Amino acid sequence: MQNDVDFETLKTEAEKEIASATNMDSLLPIKGKWIGKDGIIAGLMGQIRTVANDQKKQYGASVNALKTHITEKIQEKISQIEDSRSAVEWVDLSLPGIRPKAGSLHPITRVIRQVSSIFEKMGFSVESGPEIETEFYNFEALNVPAHHPARDTQDTFFVTQDRVLRTQTSGIQIRTMQAASLPLRMIAPGKVFRVDHDATHSPVFHQIEGLMVDKDVHFGHLKYILRLMMRELFGQEREVRFRPSFFPFTEPSAEMDVSCFQCGGKGCKLCKHTGWIEVLGCGMVDPNVFLAVNIDPDVYSGWAFGIGVERIAMMQYGISDIRAFYENDVRFLSQFSFVI
């Protein structure tokens, strides 16, 4: 059988065909013909079973030598084609390049960083804590009584009988007051969890809470800091107002509104024709909260606030459905690549 295959003739034929190729388009078919899956070399290897046993070793070596030689010639030809192409192609390095499309920060991340930056400039630290909290840190230390509706399974995700997915980042404030020395300035951004899900509420959302504890701290300090934050977020012309409210962990308590940036306070659909948009809850720290962490409320006072990150992002970017933040739709997220 071996005498029927003239390896030298095949070698010469392959060399001529490879040499005739002038570009990659003409070389690739030649490569496939000789060393492709169904090429001549593959066919020769398939014929080895018909070769006499005493000739199979020599036959196989001849086929492999031919394959190696053709492969080397093809690689040499590829190098020649690439070298010749480089010689004729001229690249003007002074021309602007094509920049790859850059990604961008998620709107939630942008707002968290923006708010954190505002408070860090005023000397506040940024603290973090566990997302699974004990009832003490999530409720008891915050002056939330045992039978308060917030502790019901309809409002809170219970992991075990006494551990919950935190419903606010206030637990971080409690832990920080236990560990840090006074005076204290801090904010606590992070995920929180509540049993709620519709176009404006999500069971998982982000919150930033702030706390300041010192001697002689009063409500005027709170109003000044929050007014400054709102004007940094929404513009220096933004007006704010405070309305009396109730929260178990602050007394007195208030809710803060900002003047509507769509109608300028005249009344529209966005502000429900009131001229104002509710943005956060705040107040002076209740003495019972200080007692829970062994701080003397007769010596120290403090204020706290809590703001929903998604709510701020929805107002900043004109988003009507909170669920858009979590759907990972590139078409939606790419709209914010222009925001620096």
N, C-alpha and C positions, 0 to 999 in steps of 0.2 A: 504493500500500500504506500509505503514511504516514497518509493520510486515514482509513484504517480503524481506527487506534489513537488513542483519545482520551486523551492523556497527562494532561490536567487532571482528567478523571474518575477515572483510576487514582490520581492523586495524592491527590485528596479521599477516595477510598475507603480508601486505605492509612492516611491520617491518622485517619480515624474508627475503624478497627480498632485502631490503636496506642493511641489515646486511651481505648478501652474496656477495655484490659488493666489489671487491678488488682494483679497480682503477676507474678513471673517465670514461674510455671507457665502462666499464660494468655498471656504475652508471647512466649514461645519459639515456640509454633506459628505465631503471626502472623509472626514474624521468618522462620521457615522458608518460610512461604507466599510471602512477597514476595522475599526476597533469598537464600533457600536454594539449594542446588545444583540442585534441580528446581523452583524457584519461578517466579513470574510474570516477574521481571526476566530470569532465565535463558532463559525461553521467548521473550521479546521479542528478546533478543540472537540467539537461534537463527533468528529469522524474517528477519534482515537480508539473507540471501541471496535472498529473494524480492522485496526492494525494488528499485525501478528505480535504475540506477546513478547518475543525477543527484540522487537523493533519499537515498542511503545515508549520506552524511556528516551530513545534518541529522537523519536517523532515529537514527543511532548516538549523536549528541550528546543527543538527547531522552531516549533510554533511559538514558544515563549520568547525566544530570541527575536523572531520576526515581529512579535507584538511590541517588545521593548524598543526595537529599532524604529518602528513606525511611530510609536508614542513620542520618542525623542525628537524625531523629525517634525512632527506636528507642533510640539512645544517650541522648537526653534523657529518654525514658521510664524507662530503666534507672536513671538518676540519681535520678529522682523516687521510684521504688520503693525504692531503697536509702536515700534520705533519710527517707522515711516510716517505713521499718522501723527505722532508728536512733532515730527519735523515740519509737517505742512500746516498743522493747526497752530494758530497764534492766539494767545490769551492776553487780553489787555488787563493787566492787574490794577489799573487805575479806575476801572469801571466798578460801580457798586455791585456787591454780590447779592445773591438771592438768599435772604435771611430765612431760616426755618421759622415756622409759626410757633410762637412762644405760648406757653400755657399761662394761666392766671390764677390768682387766689380766689377761693370760694367766697361769695358775699358774706357768709357767716364769719369766716376767718378774718376778712377785712374789718368787719365791725368790731370784733373782739380785739384785734390789734389796735384799731383806732381808739377805742375807749381806754384800753390799757395804756396807750401812749399818753393820752390826756392826763391820766392820774399819776403815771410815773413821773411826769414833769413836775407834779405837785408833791412829790416825795412819798407816794403811796407804793407799797409793795404789792406784788401779784402772787397770790397764794393758791394752792390746789389741795384737793383732798379726795377721799374715796367716794366712788359713786354708789356703793352699797353702804348704808349707814345703819347704826343702831337707832332704836326709837329715842334714846336719850339725846343723841346729837341732832336728830331730825325733828323731834317734837318736844320732849320734856325740857331740855335746856333752853328752848325758845319760848317757854311759857305757854305751850299748847296743851290744854288739859286733856285728860285721858279719854273723855267722851266727845272731843271736838270732831265735827264732821270731816275735817281734813284727814283724820286718822282712820277713816272708814275705807274698806277695800274698794269701794266704788270710786274713790279719788286717789288712792295710793297703791302702788305695786308692792305687795309683801313678798319677800324672798323666803323668809322663815317667819315664825311667830313674832320675833322681836327685831327682825332686820328688814329694811325696806330699800327700794331704789329711791335715792334722795329726791324729795319733791322741791327742794331749793338748795342753793349752795350755802345756806346759812350755817350748816354744820361745819364748814371750813372756818367760819368766823369764830364759832365756839372753840374749835380745836386751837386756833391761833391765839385766842385770848388765854387759853389754858397754858400754852407753851411760851408765848412771847412776853417780853417785859413791856411795861407801859411807859410813855404813851404809845399809841398804836394807830397806824394808818394803813389800810389794806383794801384790796378788792379781790373778789373771788369769782373768776369766770369758770364756766363748765357746763356740762350736760345735766339736765334734770328730767324727771320722769313723772308724768301724771296720766291718769286714765281719762284721756280726752282726745278726740280725733275728728276734725272737720276742716273746712277751708281755711280757718284762721287759728286752729289749735292742732297741736301734734302731741302724741304721747311721749315723744322725745324732743326736747328743744334745748336751747342754750340760754343761760341767765348770767348776768354779772351783778354781784352784790358788793356793796361797799360798806366799810365800817371805819369810824374814827372814834377813839377813846382817849380822853385826856381830862385834865382838870379844867373846869369852867367852860366846857364845850356847850354851845347852846344852838337853838334852832336857826338862828341867823347864819351860823357857819354852814349849816346844811343847805340853806337856801342859796347862799353864795356859790358853793361848790357845784350844786346841781344846775344852777343857772349858767355857770361858766361851761359845764359839760354840754348842755343843750345848744349853746351858741357855737361851740366848737363843732358839734355834729351837724347842725342845721342852719348855721349862718348867724352873724352877729345881730341881725335885725329881729331874731326870734324872741318873742315874749313868752314868759311862763307864768303860771298861776298855781297856787296850792289850795286844795280842797280838803276839809276835815274828813278823816276816814277812820277805820279801825283795823289794826293788826295785833295779834296776841303778843308779839315780841317788841312792839314799840308803843310809847305813850308820851306825848300825843303822837298821833299818826296822821298822815296826809297822803293824798294822791296828787301827782303833779301833771299838769297839762301844758302843752306848748301851743302857741298860736298856729293855726292852720297855714301851711306853706303853699297851699293850692289856691285858697281864696283870700289869703291875707286877713283872716278873721271876720270876713263878711258873711260866711255861711255857705256851705256846699255839701255835696253828697259825701265827700270824704270825711268831713268833720261832723256829719249828721246835722248840718245847719246850726251848729253851736259856735263855730269859729275857733274851737279848741279841740285838740287831740290828746287823749290820755296816753301817757308814756311810762309812768313808773309809780311805785309806792315807796313811802319813806316815813321816817319819824325818829324820835328820840328813843334810845334803847331803854326798854322797860327795866326797872330796878331788879325784878325777879330774874332776868337774864344774867345780870351781873352777879347776883347771889349764887346762881348755878355754877359759876366758874370762879367763885371766891374773890370777886372784886367788890370793894366797898362802894355802894352807890352813893354814899354820903360824901365820898372823896372824889370819885370819878363820875363823869357823865359821857355820853357818846351819842352819835347818830348813825343811822344805817339806811340803806336804800337797796332796792332790787329792781333790775330792768331786764326786760326780755330782749335778747339779741335779735331774734327773728323779727320782732316787731319794729325795731329800729331799722333793720335792713329792708323790710317791706316799705317803710316810709321813705327811706333814702333812695331806693331804686324803683319805686312805684310798682311793687309786686302785690297782687291781690290774693294769691293762693299760697299759703305757707308750704304746701306739699311740694311745690316746685323746687324747693331747696334740697330735697332728699331724693329726687327721682334720677339724679345723675344724667340728665339729658344734656349732652354736649352742646346742642343748639341753644339751650337756655344759658348754660354756664359761660359759653363763649361770648355772650353779650357783655360780660364784665371785664373782658381783657383790656379794654381801653382805660379802665380805672387804675390810676397809679397809686 
